[in-house]
Amino acid sequence: MTSKYRCQHDKFSLRKLKKRGFTLYLDELFDDDEFPSIEPGYCTEECKEKMKEIYRITFEQYLEIINKYYDDSRIFDYNLGKNPRGCDIWMYREFFSTRPPVSPQDEYARMAIKAMKVGIQDGKPVRLCELPPGVQCDFDATNLPDSEEDE
């Protein structure tokens, strides 16, 4: 059954979500005033199933990046002025979204590398836990080239 009225969910596309990733609709899906919401007379069974799938994909991808973020977070003893700057989940995600080659001189890459268990291998961002045994990446927190910010 289709509705003759425009549903508020018509703008949501599974194809776009699969292409662009979970951040596409994340803010809207967390808006308590608007979602989740089914409007009688506007929404259809197809709409309902599409929105369930959009929520499922979005939250699975979101949960995956959150789990990786916490797995890769370095824990430091408190040492005012000596600890690296923090790396939030969006900076972490951006590190992995950067098109190669990633430079070890890039300020945000350096922040992620120092605060997280990540590095650069052949110009690509990597999680240290995913490297084969015995393989060291080109740049990680223990072997970053000096930069002006370090001086």
N, C-alpha and C positions, 0 to 999 in steps of 0.2 A: 504494500500500500504506500502510495506517495502522497505527500501533502501539497495542496495548491499554494501554500504559504511558504515564505522563505524561512528556513530554520537557521537559528544562530550558529549551528555547527557546520553549515555549508562551506564555510571558509577553511575548514580543517581538511587537510589532504594527507592520506596515508603515504602516497607516493612522495610528496615533498618531505614528510617526516623521515622516511627511510633514506632519502637522499641527503638531507641536511643535518639530521641528528636531533637528539632529545631537547636541545635548547630552543628549537624552533617555537614550540608552544608551551614551554615550561612555565613562564610567568603567568600566562592565561590559565593554565590548568591548576595553578596554586591560588588563584583569585577566589577567595571564599564567597564573595558576593555574586559571582557569576557561575562557578563550576563546582562540582558537577551539577548540571541542571538539565532536566527534560521538560520541554514546554508542550503541554497538551495541545493537540491540533496542529503543531508545527513540526515536531520531531516524529520520525518514523522508526520502524524496526531497523531499517538499514542504517539510519543515523545512530541509533543506540549501539548497534554492533560496531560501527566504525569508531565511535567514541571510546568504547571499551578497549578496542585494539590500540587506539592512539594513546590512551592512558597506560596500557600494558607496556607498549614499546618505550614510551617516554620514561616511565619509572624503572623499567629494567635497565635501560642505558644509564639513567641517573644513578641508580644503585651500584652499577658496575664501576662507574668512575669514582664514586664515593669510597667504595671498598678498596680500589687501587690507591686512592689518595691516602687513606689511613695505613694501608700496608706499606706504602713507600715513604711515609713521614719519618724523618729522623727525630730521635728524642735526645735532647741536650740537657745537661745539668744547667741550672740557672747560673749565668755568668754575665751580669750586666755589661754591655758594651763589647763583649767578646763573641756572643752568639750571632749566627747569621740572621738576616731578616727573614721573617716568616714567608710562607708561600701558601696562599689560599687555594681553594679548589679550582677557582676559575683560572688562576695563573698556571696551576698544574695542568689543567686541560689545554690551555693555550700553548704550553710548552710542547705538548704532543700534537697540536694542530698546526704548528709551524711547518711551513714547507721547507724541505731540505734545500740547501745545506743550512743547518743550524750552526751558528757561530758561538764558540765558547766565550767570545767577547761581548755578546749581546747581554745587556743588563738583566733582562727578565730570565733569560736562560740560565745565567749565573746564579740568580736568586733561587730558581727551582733546583738547580744542581746542588747548591750548598745546603738547602733545607730538606731535600728529598733524596731518596735512594734512586736517583736517575742519572743519566749521563748522555753523552753523544758518541755514537759509533758510526763511522763513515758518513758523518754529516747529518745523521738522523737521530732523533730523540729515542732513547731506550730506557726501559726499566731494568735496573741492575739484576733483579731476580729472574729476568727472562733471558739473560745471557747464558750461553752454554758454560758448563763447568770449566774453569781454567782460563776463560776468555775475559780480558779486561777491556773496557771500552776506551776510546781515545781520550775522553775527558769525563771525569767525575769529580766529586768533592775533594778527592785526594790528589788529583793532578789537573788543576786548572791553570792556564797561563796567567801571569800577572796582568792586572788591568789598573787603570788610573784610580778606580774606586777603592782598590786594595791598599793604596799608598797612604 
